[in-house]
Structure formats: structure tokens, C-alpha cells
Amino acid sequence: MKVPAQRQLGNSGIEVPPLCMGGNVFGWTADERTSFKLLDGLLAGDFNFIDTADVYSRWAPGHHGGESETILGKWMKQRGNRQRVILATKCGMEMSPDKKGLARAYILRAAEDSLRRLQTDTIDLYQAHQDDPTTPLEETLAAFAQLIQQGKVRAIGASNYSAPRLAEALRISEENGMPRYESLQPWYNLADRNKFEGELEALCLREKLGVITYYSLARGFLSGKYRSQSDIGQSPRGKGVAGYLNERGMKILSALDEIARECYSTPARVALAWLMARPSVTAAIASATSLDQLTDLIESTRLDLKPEAMALLDQVSAVETVPTAAA
């Protein structure tokens, strides 16, 4: 299955490549110098889609959030390349007790903070990082509409929304003539299929939403670097893959190994190629902390998996059927 070079992001008018660089590592597991090298390598490979968030990397000791956006802003400013970059960021997760959620006043405040850190006037894709059930969807969407009207945001998207809440948001936008969420950012990969397939995927296909997957390599598990409990201590993210070390996980790795050998490729490239070949997926987000890892990511977009390879991966990763939404 051939992966197209550029894809439409919903009805936003924005075209993106099938690979999106995950910015969660900038300022965390990749320092500023390494981050600049990775970003330079990304553009050199003719890829320009970068996803970050205001909260990256608040979880790290001594961090407060904004580290990733700050590094990205410095890089674009120093390189003078803002016009070449499709820039996506997010708001809504807790930055501090008084800085969280999707209330109108906070969205407008968070957007200004992100614009300042990113040293830009416009965010291409501004996303609600998670649903906020305490704020009416009308209020949230009206705030995003104001940012679009002001020229500070080109398009909006949602992340971690359930199918019912996403459908409700789309209905409200249509009924009130407001900009709609043009994309969804779900947790989806070869090892975690039931988090997206079913009702949520059907909704995105029906509404022609862009889909930008995160944890596209299952926190590194699908790269093949974690195959036993002893491998988990290899990186700060290792503990997050323990749940994959079971019979199903080993079958998936075995199939990735087999296909990688046949294609003279790597398990990570094969896993990403499977994801990007899914009809519902617009782009897969993946992070790198070295140029070798970045090469793996870029090369995945050039891997044309045969139908039998896709079928094998579908088979070994199959999960219990998830009911689909009514058409």
C-alpha cells in the first residue's frame, strides 16, 4: 500500500506529510542542542509537521511546562524558517492549579503564552489536549473561534475526546456556524487498536476529520528495543511498556521482525508504515532522540507494505471487536 506524500488535514486546507515529529522530547530526553539537530534533520528530509504542547515537559523534575515550545521557538527564530513549518500545539492540561481546562478565558491566556514561547504570530493547528467536562463545549469552541478570527490560529483539533463528546462538539459547531475540530489526536498504534478503532474511527471517517496518532510506536515497544523485563530500564520511558510484554505483544514483535527482514527494513519502520496505511490515519506522531532514530521515522514513509504483510499484522494484533457507530 503506497503512502501519499501529502495529505489533507480534515477540511482545514492544511496539507501535512504522513509523519509528524513529536515534540515531547524537546527539553526532556533531548537537550536544546540535540533538539536543534533533530529539527534540522527533519526539514532536511523534507518533513515539516511538528506537534508539541504547552505542558511538555512538566512531568520532568525541575520542569514547569513550556520547555518544548520554548526550544521550538528558539529554533524557528534562529533558523528563520517559521514559514516552512506546520506547527501544532495543545492546551488544556494542567500547567498549575490555576492554569488548566478549556474555559474561554484560559484558552485565550494559554494561546498567548504558547505564541510567546514559540516566538510566532500564528499556530497552524491548536488542539484541546483533553476534554473538559466542566466547561460547556459552546464556550470552548467560541474561544477557539475568536483565536481563528484574530488570525492567531489557522485550524483547531481535539485530543483524547470520546466519540460522543467529539460528535457533540461537531454538532455544536455546525449548528452555530463556528469553526469545527478538523482533527483528532488519539492514542493509536499496532499494539493499542481498541482505543481508537470502532466508534471513534468510524466518526472520524464519516466526518472526514484528520487523524494524528500519538504513541504511534507504543512508547517504543514496537521498535523492538523492549523484549523482556530486563530491557525496561533502558530509558526513562521504559516502564510504560511493561504491559506489552505478553503473548500478544511477542506475536506482534515476531511479525514485525519477519516483515522487516523481508523488506530489509526495521520493526519501527514497519509498525509506522502499517499505521500510515490505515484509511483513517492522516499522520503518525513519533519522537526521536538521535539522528539514527529520526532516519528510521523518515524511512517509514517510503516503505510500501505488501497486502500480505498488512494482513499478517492485522491478524497478530487483532483485538476483541469494538462496536462501530451507526452511520
MINUBA-960396 format. One record per residue (C-alpha): residue in one letter; y, x, z; residue number from 1. Coordinates in pm, whole numbers, plus 50000, padded with zeros to 5 digits. Layout:
BEGIN
{site "A" {Y X Z} NUM}
...
***
This chain:
BEGIN
{site "M" {50000 50000 50000} 1}
{site "K" {50328 50152 49887} 2}
{site "V" {50619 50168 50132} 3}
{site "P" {50957 50097 49964} 4}
{site "A" {51237 50346 50009} 5}
{site "Q" {51494 50097 50139} 6}
{site "R" {51460 49754 50295} 7}
{site "Q" {51699 49469 50369} 8}
{site "L" {51769 49415 50739} 9}
{site "G" {51740 49039 50758} 10}
{site "N" {52035 48877 50580} 11}
{site "S" {52283 49131 50716} 12}
{site "G" {52342 49304 50384} 13}
{site "I" {52249 49633 50553} 14}
{site "E" {51978 49842 50385} 15}
{site "V" {51765 50069 50601} 16}
{site "P" {51478 50310 50543} 17}
{site "P" {51135 50218 50685} 18}
{site "L" {51168 50484 50956} 19}
{site "C" {51423 50462 51237} 20}
{site "M" {51490 50758 51466} 21}
{site "G" {51456 50662 51831} 22}
{site "G" {51747 50793 52037} 23}
{site "N" {51588 50751 52379} 24}
{site "V" {51503 51125 52391} 25}
{site "F" {51859 51248 52330} 26}
{site "G" {51985 51397 52653} 27}
{site "W" {51648 51341 52820} 28}
{site "T" {51347 51526 52677} 29}
{site "A" {51569 51672 52402} 30}
{site "D" {51882 51853 52518} 31}
{site "E" {52204 51845 52318} 32}
{site "R" {52121 52147 52104} 33}
{site "T" {51772 52018 52022} 34}
{site "S" {51907 51670 51956} 35}
{site "F" {52158 51807 51706} 36}
{site "K" {51878 51995 51524} 37}
{site "L" {51666 51681 51509} 38}
{site "L" {51953 51469 51382} 39}
{site "D" {52044 51730 51120} 40}
{site "G" {51680 51737 51011} 41}
{site "L" {51672 51359 50986} 42}
{site "L" {51968 51347 50747} 43}
{site "A" {51832 51643 50553} 44}
{site "G" {51519 51436 50496} 45}
{site "D" {51732 51153 50352} 46}
{site "F" {51685 50926 50653} 47}
{site "N" {51987 50784 50830} 48}
{site "F" {51878 50497 51058} 49}
{site "I" {51919 50576 51430} 50}
{site "D" {51857 50344 51724} 51}
{site "T" {51988 50405 52075} 52}
{site "A" {52109 50202 52376} 53}
{site "D" {52374 50225 52644} 54}
{site "V" {52107 50251 52916} 55}
{site "Y" {51944 50566 52766} 56}
{site "S" {51856 50764 52975} 57}
{site "R" {51944 50607 53311} 58}
{site "W" {51585 50645 53434} 59}
{site "A" {51602 51026 53440} 60}
{site "P" {51700 51198 53767} 61}
{site "G" {52076 51252 53782} 62}
{site "H" {52145 51034 53478} 63}
{site "H" {52360 50722 53477} 64}
{site "G" {52308 50588 53125} 65}
{site "G" {52514 50666 52818} 66}
{site "E" {52367 51015 52773} 67}
{site "S" {52205 50936 52438} 68}
{site "E" {52511 50761 52294} 69}
{site "T" {52732 51049 52409} 70}
{site "I" {52520 51310 52231} 71}
{site "L" {52500 51098 51918} 72}
{site "G" {52877 51051 51922} 73}
{site "K" {52938 51426 51958} 74}
{site "W" {52702 51499 51670} 75}
{site "M" {52866 51249 51433} 76}
{site "K" {53212 51373 51530} 77}
{site "Q" {53128 51740 51481} 78}
{site "R" {52944 51680 51154} 79}
{site "G" {53193 51425 51021} 80}
{site "N" {52903 51214 50895} 81}
{site "R" {52956 50873 51055} 82}
{site "Q" {52967 50701 50715} 83}
{site "R" {52621 50832 50631} 84}
{site "V" {52457 50687 50943} 85}
{site "I" {52320 50337 51004} 86}
{site "L" {52392 50315 51376} 87}
{site "A" {52212 50072 51606} 88}
{site "T" {52265 50043 51979} 89}
{site "K" {52198 49786 52251} 90}
{site "C" {52347 49632 52563} 91}
{site "G" {52231 49409 52844} 92}
{site "M" {52003 49620 53060} 93}
{site "E" {52134 49723 53399} 94}
{site "M" {52371 50019 53397} 95}
{site "S" {52482 49943 53754} 96}
{site "P" {52476 49632 53975} 97}
{site "D" {52795 49502 53814} 98}
{site "K" {52713 49614 53458} 99}
{site "K" {52422 49415 53317} 100}
{site "G" {52330 49095 53138} 101}
{site "L" {52469 48910 52837} 102}
{site "A" {52770 48725 52974} 103}
{site "R" {53067 48725 52736} 104}
{site "A" {53294 48946 52948} 105}
{site "Y" {53025 49205 53000} 106}
{site "I" {52919 49223 52633} 107}
{site "L" {53279 49288 52530} 108}
{site "R" {53313 49553 52802} 109}
{site "A" {52979 49717 52713} 110}
{site "A" {53069 49729 52345} 111}
{site "E" {53393 49914 52419} 112}
{site "D" {53204 50161 52637} 113}
{site "S" {52948 50225 52363} 114}
{site "L" {53214 50262 52095} 115}
{site "R" {53391 50519 52310} 116}
{site "R" {53076 50722 52378} 117}
{site "L" {52972 50701 52012} 118}
{site "Q" {53325 50801 51900} 119}
{site "T" {53328 50535 51630} 120}
{site "D" {53512 50213 51547} 121}
{site "T" {53209 50015 51434} 122}
{site "I" {52847 49964 51537} 123}
{site "D" {52626 49869 51242} 124}
{site "L" {52366 49679 51446} 125}
{site "Y" {52447 49568 51801} 126}
{site "Q" {52148 49430 51986} 127}
{site "A" {52085 49230 52301} 128}
{site "H" {51844 49468 52477} 129}
{site "Q" {51669 49186 52661} 130}
{site "D" {51711 48815 52711} 131}
{site "D" {51942 48699 52990} 132}
{site "P" {51822 48357 53110} 133}
{site "T" {52119 48329 53347} 134}
{site "T" {52371 48316 53060} 135}
{site "P" {52386 48033 52804} 136}
{site "L" {52285 48152 52457} 137}
{site "E" {52605 47993 52323} 138}
{site "E" {52816 48225 52541} 139}
{site "T" {52623 48535 52437} 140}
{site "L" {52637 48454 52067} 141}
{site "A" {53008 48369 52086} 142}
{site "A" {53077 48714 52234} 143}
{site "F" {52883 48883 51955} 144}
{site "A" {53069 48668 51702} 145}
{site "Q" {53401 48788 51845} 146}
{site "L" {53294 49152 51804} 147}
{site "I" {53197 49087 51442} 148}
{site "Q" {53528 48911 51376} 149}
{site "Q" {53712 49210 51524} 150}
{site "G" {53524 49446 51292} 151}
{site "K" {53364 49630 51583} 152}
{site "V" {53012 49518 51490} 153}
{site "R" {52858 49454 51147} 154}
{site "A" {52544 49263 51247} 155}
{site "I" {52362 49159 51563} 156}
{site "G" {51999 49169 51669} 157}
{site "A" {51775 49082 51962} 158}
{site "S" {51519 49286 52151} 159}
{site "N" {51242 49167 52384} 160}
{site "Y" {51305 48798 52317} 161}
{site "S" {51026 48542 52336} 162}
{site "A" {50960 48325 52030} 163}
{site "P" {51104 48009 52192} 164}
{site "R" {51425 48182 52304} 165}
{site "L" {51472 48356 51970} 166}
{site "A" {51418 48028 51784} 167}
{site "E" {51669 47858 52013} 168}
{site "A" {51927 48132 51950} 169}
{site "L" {51882 48096 51574} 170}
{site "R" {51924 47718 51601} 171}
{site "I" {52244 47752 51804} 172}
{site "S" {52391 47998 51555} 173}
{site "E" {52315 47768 51262} 174}
{site "E" {52447 47454 51428} 175}
{site "N" {52769 47621 51542} 176}
{site "G" {52838 47831 51234} 177}
{site "M" {52809 48154 51434} 178}
{site "P" {52654 48483 51323} 179}
{site "R" {52282 48486 51393} 180}
{site "Y" {52047 48754 51517} 181}
{site "E" {51945 48928 51196} 182}
{site "S" {51672 49139 51354} 183}
{site "L" {51424 49156 51634} 184}
{site "Q" {51315 49472 51810} 185}
{site "P" {50967 49407 51954} 186}
{site "W" {50704 49625 52125} 187}
{site "Y" {50452 49659 51843} 188}
{site "N" {50203 49917 51723} 189}
{site "L" {49840 49954 51619} 190}
{site "A" {49724 49953 51982} 191}
{site "D" {49957 49674 52102} 192}
{site "R" {49923 49396 51847} 193}
{site "N" {49920 49085 52063} 194}
{site "K" {50273 49148 52192} 195}
{site "F" {50415 49052 51851} 196}
{site "E" {50152 48907 51621} 197}
{site "G" {50126 48531 51637} 198}
{site "E" {50418 48302 51717} 199}
{site "L" {50685 48573 51724} 200}
{site "E" {50579 48738 51398} 201}
{site "A" {50550 48400 51225} 202}
{site "L" {50904 48313 51334} 203}
{site "C" {51046 48640 51201} 204}
{site "L" {50871 48593 50866} 205}
{site "R" {50981 48231 50838} 206}
{site "E" {51344 48308 50924} 207}
{site "K" {51348 48631 50721} 208}
{site "L" {51452 48844 51017} 209}
{site "G" {51440 49219 51011} 210}
{site "V" {51180 49363 51249} 211}
{site "I" {51236 49707 51404} 212}
{site "T" {50938 49806 51617} 213}
{site "Y" {50958 50017 51932} 214}
{site "Y" {50673 50208 52098} 215}
{site "S" {50554 50245 51739} 216}
{site "L" {50318 50525 51842} 217}
{site "A" {50219 50362 52172} 218}
{site "R" {50417 50617 52374} 219}
{site "G" {50248 50899 52184} 220}
{site "F" {49890 50779 52225} 221}
{site "L" {49848 50712 51852} 222}
{site "S" {49944 51072 51773} 223}
{site "G" {49608 51171 51922} 224}
{site "K" {49754 51402 52187} 225}
{site "Y" {49615 51195 52476} 226}
{site "R" {49236 51162 52467} 227}
{site "S" {49138 51196 52833} 228}
{site "Q" {49283 51160 53181} 229}
{site "S" {49345 51534 53188} 230}
{site "D" {49581 51504 52889} 231}
{site "I" {49814 51261 53065} 232}
{site "G" {50009 51535 53244} 233}
{site "Q" {50119 51695 52916} 234}
{site "S" {50459 51525 52906} 235}
{site "P" {50695 51307 53111} 236}
{site "R" {50575 51005 52910} 237}
{site "G" {50205 51078 52959} 238}
{site "K" {50146 50839 53246} 239}
{site "G" {50241 50548 53020} 240}
{site "V" {49932 50593 52800} 241}
{site "A" {49664 50565 53069} 242}
{site "G" {49596 50202 52977} 243}
{site "Y" {49493 50300 52625} 244}
{site "L" {49214 50531 52740} 245}
{site "N" {48936 50276 52697} 246}
{site "E" {48668 50190 52441} 247}
{site "R" {48908 50011 52207} 248}
{site "G" {49160 50295 52228} 249}
{site "M" {48895 50553 52143} 250}
{site "K" {48783 50348 51842} 251}
{site "I" {49140 50337 51717} 252}
{site "L" {49179 50714 51756} 253}
{site "S" {48846 50773 51582} 254}
{site "A" {48956 50562 51284} 255}
{site "L" {49293 50738 51271} 256}
{site "D" {49114 51075 51273} 257}
{site "E" {48882 50967 50992} 258}
{site "I" {49160 50837 50770} 259}
{site "A" {49382 51137 50845} 260}
{site "R" {49105 51371 50729} 261}
{site "E" {49059 51176 50408} 262}
{site "C" {49434 51173 50340} 263}
{site "Y" {49495 51535 50452} 264}
{site "S" {49737 51383 50700} 265}
{site "T" {49772 51332 51077} 266}
{site "P" {49688 51042 51309} 267}
{site "A" {50059 50980 51382} 268}
{site "R" {50143 50952 51012} 269}
{site "V" {49854 50714 50953} 270}
{site "A" {49949 50494 51250} 271}
{site "L" {50310 50470 51135} 272}
{site "A" {50206 50408 50773} 273}
{site "W" {49990 50115 50887} 274}
{site "L" {50285 49973 51081} 275}
{site "M" {50536 50013 50799} 276}
{site "A" {50295 49847 50555} 277}
{site "R" {50285 49528 50766} 278}
{site "P" {50465 49249 50573} 279}
{site "S" {50676 49157 50875} 280}
{site "V" {50798 49508 50963} 281}
{site "T" {51127 49640 50830} 282}
{site "A" {51132 49975 51009} 283}
{site "A" {50934 50157 51274} 284}
{site "I" {51125 50333 51550} 285}
{site "A" {50977 50666 51654} 286}
{site "S" {51113 50958 51855} 287}
{site "A" {51071 51332 51811} 288}
{site "T" {51147 51627 52037} 289}
{site "S" {51067 51901 51784} 290}
{site "L" {51115 51958 51413} 291}
{site "D" {50737 51953 51364} 292}
{site "Q" {50721 51607 51516} 293}
{site "L" {51012 51497 51301} 294}
{site "T" {50827 51617 50990} 295}
{site "D" {50531 51403 51094} 296}
{site "L" {50756 51099 51119} 297}
{site "I" {50922 51155 50782} 298}
{site "E" {50594 51226 50604} 299}
{site "S" {50451 50897 50731} 300}
{site "T" {50684 50712 50494} 301}
{site "R" {50523 50889 50199} 302}
{site "L" {50166 50804 50296} 303}
{site "D" {50015 50531 50079} 304}
{site "L" {49717 50393 50269} 305}
{site "K" {49431 50251 50061} 306}
{site "P" {49326 49888 50123} 307}
{site "E" {49001 50003 50284} 308}
{site "A" {49193 50223 50527} 309}
{site "M" {49418 49933 50622} 310}
{site "A" {49111 49712 50667} 311}
{site "L" {48941 49967 50894} 312}
{site "L" {49249 49998 51114} 313}
{site "D" {49282 49620 51128} 314}
{site "Q" {48919 49594 51235} 315}
{site "V" {48913 49856 51512} 316}
{site "S" {49244 49738 51657} 317}
{site "A" {49168 49367 51639} 318}
{site "V" {49252 49165 51950} 319}
{site "E" {49191 48807 52052} 320}
{site "T" {49354 48563 51814} 321}
{site "V" {49706 48463 51915} 322}
{site "P" {49812 48108 51815} 323}
{site "T" {50076 48104 51545} 324}
{site "A" {50383 47884 51547} 325}
{site "A" {50381 47568 51343} 326}
{site "A" {50553 47602 51008} 327}
***
